[in-house]
Every structure is written in C-alpha cells, then in structure tokens.
Amino acid sequence: MKLKDKVIIVTGSTMGIGAAIARRSVTEGARILIHGLEEDEGNAIADELGDSATFLQADLLDKSAPALIVAAALDAFGQIDGLVNNAAMVVQGNLETTDEDLWDCVMAVNTRAPFFLIKAAAPHLEKTGGSIVNIGSVNAHCGEENLVPYSISKGGLLTLTRNLGDTLHRRGIRVNQVNPGWVLTEQEHQRRIDQGMDETWPSRVPVEFAPSRGLIKPEEIAATVCLLLSDEFGPISGSVIDLEQYPILGRNPLKHLE
C-alpha cells in the first residue's frame, strides 16, 4: 500500500475529486481528514471509511480555517504526512461580470487558503518528510472566456507550487500539482444541466474535447494524486502535471472545413 500509516488532509473532500482522493488514500493505507462545507456528505464519507477518517466542516473564506483544519488532523491522528489542497470555487465570470466581491471570494478560497494551509501544516510535514499536492486546473494556462477569475486563481496556485516546491524541498517537504482537464464529477454533471443540457449530455461530448469518447473520472485523478503523496515519487518536487486527454500546450486540433 502506497500510503500505509500516513495521515492526509484532503480539503473539499465531501464530493467529486476530493472524495475520490480520500477513498483511494484509505485504500492505500492512509488515514484521512475529510473537509468541506457539506455536513451530511462529509459525515457520510467519514462513516463509510470508518476509523480511517474523520470529518471537519470549515469555510475556507474564514481566515481561521487553515489552523482549525491542521489542528483537527493532529487531534484525530497525531501527525500529518500529506496535504491535498483540492477545495475550490468554480464559478463563471468574465471581465464584464466579475465584481470585486466575486474576485475576492475566488482568490480567497482557491489561492489564499492553500497558501495558509501549507503555512500551518509545514512544521508538522517537516517532521514526517511530508508531501503536498495542489489540485489546479488546465485553465491555469489560459482559461475559458467565462472562467476568468477561476483561471487566474489557478495560475496563482501553479506559481505557488513551483515556488514552494523549491523552497520547502530544502526542509524535506515535497510540493507538486496536478491540473485536471474536463472531469465528470457530480458537480460538473449538474452544472451543465443547469446550463440547459439534458441528463445524458456526457455521452455526446464532441471528440475534440474527449478523444477517448468519455470524460475523465475523479478516480483517475485520485490515482495520480496518491502516487504524488507516496514515497514512490522520490525526491521530485515543484512539478505540475496536466491530466488531460490531449496536450494542453501547443495543441493543434484538426480544422474541419465545411
């Protein structure tokens, strides 16, 4: 088991990619602090995982949340070996529709909170030779037209990973990142329905967006995250891995001329 006897904090783990990471980590031998806003879902996952998990409800907009999350993991399990910064606000916004309040919320959850969670956890990760994995997005490279604040926040997270991947490595802490592409989470499925698509929309995603003819599953992201958390990843730090079905940078898709 890749994570035997390790204690991992996974933020935003009551559903979606975070829940998949929590479940896979326990399968690999870890104990998990489940975190999120959804109390019922969080308690359900903690109950499912038994003695290997505990749940803490905390809002990352609250500046006290990082300290509370770290303290909860230490109280429950006595150590911290890994931190997965997965929680994020995925909201639409462009230059015209993004106001200051939306901007501040997105940056607070997606960029500020990971920084201060790392700061709070670092002394404990230093003791265990721990690992941090930040969950970014391929949108960090440019982003979609209506995901401007989200994309910028993930660009900031990417820089944070590269910077701390160097500086914290000198203290024995590895910092890496995965940038998922289009993942079929519960939230994404519902978001597209809210935008007017029907229940079966995932079966009709154009091949240029899903060459495999299916979207990425949360469990497929979780497999890579657990490898990055494990000792098997050796001394590698500061790496950012795009987990998409096609190259993000330098892609030259076929042009279909009518």
N, C-alpha and C positions, 0 to 999 in steps of 0.2 A: 504493500500500500504506500503510495507516494507521500501521504501527509500523516502518517501514523504518529499519534501523540502530539500533533501540532494544534494550536489554538488560533483560529482565524476569525477576524471580524469581517463581515460582509455587509456593507451598507446597501440599503434599498433591496433587501433580500426577501421581501414578503411575496414577490411575484416575479415573473419574467426571467431575465438573465440572472439576476441576483439569486432568485430561488433555485435556479438550476445549478449555480455555483455552490450554494450551500449544500444541496443534496449530493452533488458529486464529491465535494470535500469530505463529507461524512463517510461516503462510500470508500474514500481513500484513507480513512482512519482519523480524520480531524474532528475536533470539537469546535462548534460554531456559535458566534454571537449573531443571531438574526436581528436585523434592524429595519425599521420602516415606519411609515405613518399609519398603516392599516392594521389595527389591533387584532381583528378577528383572523385575518390571513396570517399574520405573524405568529399568533398563538397556535394556529392550526399546523403550520410548518414545524414549529418547535415541538409540538406534541407528536407529530409524525416522526421526527428524528430522535425523540426520546431524550435520554440522558446526555446525548452528544450535542444538544443545542439548548440555548436559552434566548428569549426574545426581549428586546428593549424598544419601546416606542419613543422616538425622539425626532423633532423637527430640525432639519439642518439649517433652516433660516434663523434658528436660535443660536446665538454665539456660544452658549454654554454646552451645546450638543456634543462637540468633539470630546471634551473632558468627561462628560457623562457616559459616552459610549465606551471609551477606554476604561473607565472605572468599572463599568458593568462587566466587561470581559474579564478584568482582573478579579473582581469579586466572585464571579462564577467559576473561573478555571485557573486562576493563579498566575497566568503568564499570557504573553501574546507573541505568536510566531509569524503571523501574517495579517495583512490589512488589504482588503479589496475595496477600493473606492468606486462603487458601482452606482450609487444613488444619483439621479439626475432629473432635472426638469426638462422635458421635451415639449416645447411649446412653439407655436408658429409665430412669426414676427418678421417683418421686413423693415426697410428704412422708414417707411411712412407710418407703419402701425405700431412700432416699438416705442413705448414711452419709458420714462425714467424708472417707474416702479417695476415694470416687467424686466427691464435691463438689470436692475439691482437684484431682483429675485433670482434670475437665471445665473448671474455671476456668483451670487452668494452660495447657491446650492452646488453648482457644477464646478466651480473653480476655487472659491474661498474655502468651503468646507473640507475638500480633500487636503488642501494645504495644512489647515489647522488640525485635521485628524492625524496627518503624518507627524506634525509637530508634537502632538500629545502622545502619540504611540512610540515615537522614535527611541526614547530612553529604554523602553521595555523591549523593543525589537532589537536594540543593540545588545541586550543581554542574551538573546536567543539566536542571534545571527539571522534575523528575520527577513521576510520578503514582502514587498508592497507591489500590488498590481492595480493600476488605474484603468478603469474602463472608459475609453474615449469614444471616438466615432470617426468614420471615414470623412464625415463632414468637417473635421478639423482642417482638412487640406484646402477647402474652399467653401463647401456647403451649398445647400439648395437656396433658391431665391427667397423662400418664405421661412427659412430657418436661420436668419442672420444672428440673433443673439446666442442661440444654441451653438451654432458653428463656431462663433468667436470664443465662447466659453470652453469648447473642446480644444480649440487651438491653444488657449492658455494652459489647459491641462497637459497637452503634449509638451509644451516648453517646460512646465513644472517637472514632468517625468524625466526629460533629458537632463535638466539641471541637477535635480536631486539624485538621479541615477548615477551621477558622477560624485557629487559631494557626500552623499550618505554612504556610498560604497566604501569610503575610507573608514567608516565606522562599522563596517560589516553588514550593512543593510542594503539589499538589492531593491531597485525600483525599476519596474518595467510597465509597459502599457499594451493593451490590445485595443484596436479600433474596429469594432464590428461594422459590417455593412448592413444590409437590409435583413433584419431578423424578425421572424414571425413569433412575436410574443403575444400574450393575451391583450396587452395594451395596444400594440400595433394593429392587431386584427380589429379591435373595437374602434380605434381612431379612424381607420379607413371606412368603416361602416358609417361612422358619424359624418364623414365627408360625402356620403351618398352612395357608396358601393354596397353590394349585397353580401350575404354571408359567405358566398363561395368565391370571393374575389381572389384569394391566394392561388386558386387553380388556373387563373387567367393572367398571371403576371407575364408581361412580354419577355421573350427570350433574351433581349438585350440587357435586361435587368437581372434575369435569373437564368444563366446559360444551362444550369442543371435542370431547369424547368420546375424548380421548387425553391422556396426561400430557406435561408439558414435557420437552423433550430437553436434555441437557447442552450440545449445540452451540448451542441457542437462548440459553442463559445466556451462553455464551462470546462471542457476537456483541456483546452489550451491554457486557461487561467490556472487550473490545478497544476499543470506542468510548470508554469512560471513560479508558482508558490513553492514548489518542491525543491529538494536538494539536487534533483537530477538536472536542473537547469544551470548548475555550477555557478561560476562567478559572473555570469552575464548580467549586466545592469545598464539602464539607460536605453534599452531597446524599445521600439514602438513597432508593433506587428499589425498590419492591416489584415483583418479577417473578412475578406470579401470573395466573391466567386470569380472575380476578374481583377487585373491590375488596376489600381486606382490612379496611380501616377503614370502619365504617358500612354493612357489607353487610346486606341484608335479604332473605335467601333465602325462596323460596316455601314456605309451610307446606302440606304435603299431608295433608289431613284424611280419615280413613277413615270 
